[in-house]
């Protein structure tokens, strides 16, 4: 999913902003959303932190007489031709930055200006790979402020697009600092990219020099886990045979806070099966973007206008249009809800009742809250997902002959 600056300036449904790591928040434990970039790399990707003694990347035939050879030899900045619109393409890779004690950040700033000065008179594009920025190589906030002040109008005028790839919490911190100083016009040039494949639309992907560490994220995302808060809550509820009702109103902020702090939660100590149910519902509601994403909102609202016999297939089409990870998490959740509905004689949680409780936590509009008129179609859509779970999420049989 690509998130633009305009999306960030819209107030969120819980009083927050729409942050660029929407997809990340769906597939990581809540604790990951609070952690530093270094912890994210170590725990989520499973990659070991690059040793400080690791030799610097090859300079690619760089002449040692280069005025900034001491910085350029690391391969942090590369000019790799043109983007899909014929604009010069410049790539900055954070993972190529050595530890701070091995890199003079003032020299880095001078090198950036030296390189950009060769292209600022023409249209150009910058791709910034954020992955790999750790506490050991991260510039100070003071340095970032100084750097921002150094890049005046001449650098911003012909910058036509800035793609920030794999943004994390550090981006949010920097955004809060610089947001008051960023013009709306410049902000429209900024695009957050969560998946490498999304770059294909804008840059010649085959010639893009992507560091191996960054490519490793793509491999990890292919096996992205279900969020910890979801697996732990649902696992506990399954142990009780699904015979639990999901309350409409119930506050368990302390337990949700424990997940956010990265602490394990023992639901047994609460002695209340409602706790994991409420945590699950709260987690879904407080995602920066709904699990169903914003894209199919109008399609879902139109579901009541679809002939009853065609609604299941229409819902299946909507679900299949979701990003792979969203669909995977949705399937995991709905499969569980279907199991709960089977016990409706005991827990009173029929597909219809479950839809009323959880529907608005799966989908809401990009701006504002769900209107009363939207409740009915959202609930109908959710009810169909739960009641016809197998049909909606059934994978097509490859190689099946058709009549």
N, C-alpha and C positions, 0 to 999 in steps of 0.2 A: 504494500500500500504506500502511495506517495502522499505526504502531508505537506501542504503549502503554508506559507506564513499566514495567509488569511484565515486558515483553519485555527491557528494558534491564538488569534485575537478574539475569537468567539468565546464567551463565557461558558464554562462547562456546566453539566447538570448538577454537580455537587459544589459549585462555586469555584471550581478550578479552571485551568486553561486546557485546551486540547493539546496535549504534548505529543511530540513526534514519534514516541516509542510505543504507539498504539498496539502494534502487533506483538511487540516484546512483552507488553503487560498481560497479554492473553496466555502466553506460553511459559512464563516464568513464575516461580513462587513469589508471593507478595514481597518476601524479604529481598528478592533480587532488585525490586524497584527502588529500594532504599539504599542499596549498596553502591560503593564506589566502582569506577570502571575496572579497576584492577581486580576486585573481588568478583565482578561479573565474568571477567575473562577466565579466572581460575576455576570458578565453581560451575558456571554454565557451559562454557566451551570445553572444559576439561583440559585445556592447554596449560602447560607449565609456563610460568613467567620466564621471559627471555633473560638468561643470565647476563649480568653486567659485563662479563668478559667476552661475550660473543663477538666475533669479528664483525666489523661494519660491512654492510652489503657492498657489493662491487659497484664502483662508480660507472660501470658500463663504458670503459674506454675514456673516461674523463681525464683531461690533461692536468697534470699536477701543477701547472702554472696558472690554472684558473684562479682568479682573485679570491674566490670563496671555496677553494678546494676542500678546506677543513670541514665545511658544512655540506657542500654538494656531494661529496663522496659517499654520504650515507644513503643517497637516493630518496630523500624525503620529498623532493619536488621534481616533477618530470613534465616536460612539454612533449605531448605525444601525437601531434598532428591536429586535425580539425574534428569538431563534433558533427552531428548529423545535419547541422544548419550552416556548415562552412565556417564556423568560428573556431579560433585557436583554442585548444583544449589543454588545460593545465591540471595536473593531478598532485594532490598533497596527501601523503600517507603517514599517519601518526605512528603506525607500528614500526616505521623505519627510524624513528627518533631514538637515539641512544639515551642512557640515563643522563640526567641533568648535569652531573659533574663531568660528563664527557662532552658536553655540547654547550657552547657559549650562545645563550638565547639572543643576546644582542646581535651577534654575528648572524644568527638565523634570520632575524628580522631584516637586517641589511641585505642578506642574500635573497629574501623574498622580494624586497623592493627592487633589487638589481635585476631579478628575473622578470618581474612584472613590468618594469620600465620598458622592456623590449616589445611589449604587446599592448600596453594600455591605450595606444592611439588607434587600435583596431578592436573590433568586437571579440570578446573572448569568454570562455566558460571555465569554471573551476569545479573540479570534483574533489571533495574532501572526505577521505576515509578516516573516520573517527576511531575505529577499532584499533586498539594497541596503545592508546593513551593511558598511561598508568601513573600512579603517584610518583614513581621513580623517574619518569621522563616528562611529566606534565609541567608546562610553564606556569608561573604564578599568575594570579588574577591581576596583580599590578602590571605584569608584563603584557597581559592581554589588553588591558586598558591602554597602555602605551602604544601597543601595536595598532589598535583600532584608531588611535589619534593620528598615527603616522600615515595611515592609508586614507588620504583625502579624496576630494571629489574626482580627481583625474583617474584614480584607480576604480572608483565605483561607477563612473559614467558609462564606460564601455563594457563593464562586466554585465553580461546578459543573463547569466544563470549561475547559481551556486548550489551544487548538490551536496548535501551533508548525508553521507552514507553510514548506516548503523549508529544513529545518535543514541546517547544514553543520558543519565542524570547530570553529568557534567555540562552537557549542552543546556539543560534547563537552568543551571546556575548561571552560566554565562549569559543566557538569554535574559534572565531577570536583571542582570547588571546592565546590559547594553540596550535593552528594549526601549528605554526612554530616548535614546539617541539615534535609533534606527528609523529612517523615514519610511513612510508607507510605500513609496515608489521603490526604494531599495528592497524593502521587505518582500515585495512581490517576486523578486528574482530568486528568493531563497526557497529551496525545496528539500524536504527531508525524505530520505529513501531508506526503507527498512530491508529491502531485498535487492540483491545484485541484479536480478533479472529485470527489475524496473528501469535500470539504466539504459537498456537496449533501445528504448524509444527515443533517447536523447543523444546518446554517444555511440560511436562505433565500438561495440563491445569486444570484438575480436582483437582490436589493436590496443584496447585498454590494458595498461600494465597494472594488474591487481596483485598485491603482495600475497604470498602463500597464507599468512596468518589470517588475512581477510577472507580468502577463499574457504578457509576452514569453517567459517560461520555458516556458509551455504550448506556444507556437508552436515553440520550439526542441526541446522534447521529442518533438514529432511527427516530427522527423527525427533522433532521438537516434542517434549513431553506435555502431558496434560498438566495444568497448573497444580502445584502441591496443595493449595488450599482446597481445590476441587476434589482431587483424588483422596485426600485424607478425610474430608467431610463425607463424601459418598461412600467410601469404604466403611466408615463407622456406621452409617445408616444401613448399609447392606447387611451388616452383622446383625441388625435387628429385623431382618426379613423384609425390609421395605415397609413395615407396618408403622409408619410414622406420618403424622400430618405435618404439613409445612405451614406454620403460622403466618398470618398476614402482618402482624405487628409484634415485634419482639426484639429487644436490643441486646446485642452481645458484642459491644465495642471492645471490651477488654480482650476477648479471645481473638478477634480480628486483628487487634493491635499486636498481639503476640506473634501472629503470622507475619505481620509487617516488620517486626523486629527480628525476624529470622529464628524465633524460638519455637520449639515443638509444642504442640497443643495436645494435651490428654483430655479427650472429651469425657472419659470416665469420671474425672474428678468433679465435673459439673453435675453429674447425676441427672441430666436433662437432655433427652434426645432432640429437643428443639434447638439446642445450641448449634450443632453442625448444620442443621437445616437453614437457620437464620444466617449463619456465616456464609453459606453458599449463596443465598439470595443477595446478601449485602455485597459480596464480592462481585457478582455479576452486575449489580446496579452501579457500582462505583468504578467500573472500567471507564477509561477515557472515551472509548468508542464502544458501542454495544457489540455483543458477540456476533450478532447478525450483520454488523457494520451498518453504515448509513445508506449504502447504495440501494438496497432493495426496499427501502421504507415505503415508497409510493406503490410498489408492486404488491406489498403485503396489504396495504390499505385497499387495494383494488380486488382483493381475494373474494370479498362478499359479492362482487359482481360477476364472478365466474360460476358457471353452472355447477351444481353440487357434484355431479358425476365426474367433473374434470378437475376438481379442486386438489385432489391428492397429487395428480401429475403436475399441476401448476406449482404446488408447494415444492415438489421434487426439483423442478426447474430452478426455482429460486435458491434452494439449498445448494444445488450443483454450481450455481454462479458465484458462490462464496469462495474466498481464498482457501486453499487446502487446509491450512492450520485451523482456521475458524470452523470449517466444516468438520474437522476431526474432533475438536473440542465440543462442538454442538452435538455431534453424534454420541459422544461419550455421555453428555448430560442427558439428552433426550432418551437414550436407552435406559438410563437409570429411572427417569421419570415414568417411562412406560412400565417398568417393573413395579414402581410404587402404585401406579393406577390399577394394576392387576389386583392389588389388595384393597381396592376401594370400599369393599363391603365392610372392612374393618376400620380403615383409616379415613374414610369419606373423601379420599383424594382421587376423584374421577378425573379423566383427561380434561374435562371442562373446568373443574375446580382448580386443578393444577395450572391450567392456562390462565385463569383469572389471577392467580397468585404470582406467577412467574412471567407471564407474557410481557409486561411492561419493563421487566428487567433484562429482556433479550433484545429489545428493539425500542428505539426512541428517535425523534427527529434531530437533525444536526443543530437546530436552533430551537430554543424554547422547550416546553414539556409536552408530553402526550396529551392531546385534546380528548375530550369526552367522546367525540365522534370517531376517534381513531381506536378507542379501546376495543370495540366490538370486532373489527377485522383483525386486530393484533391477537386477540384471544382466540378467534376462529382459526387463524393460522397456527398458533401454538398448539391448540387442541388437535389439529390434524397431524402435526409433527409427532405428538405423543401417541395418539391413538393408532396412527398408521406408520409407526416408526420403521418397521421392516421395509415397507414399500418405498418410503421416502429416501432412506439411506442405502437401499440395495444397490450394490455395484453391478454395472452391466457385465454380462458374461461374455468374455472375449472369445471370438471365433464361433459364436452360436449362429447357426444357419437360420435365415429368415425365410418364411414361406413366400 
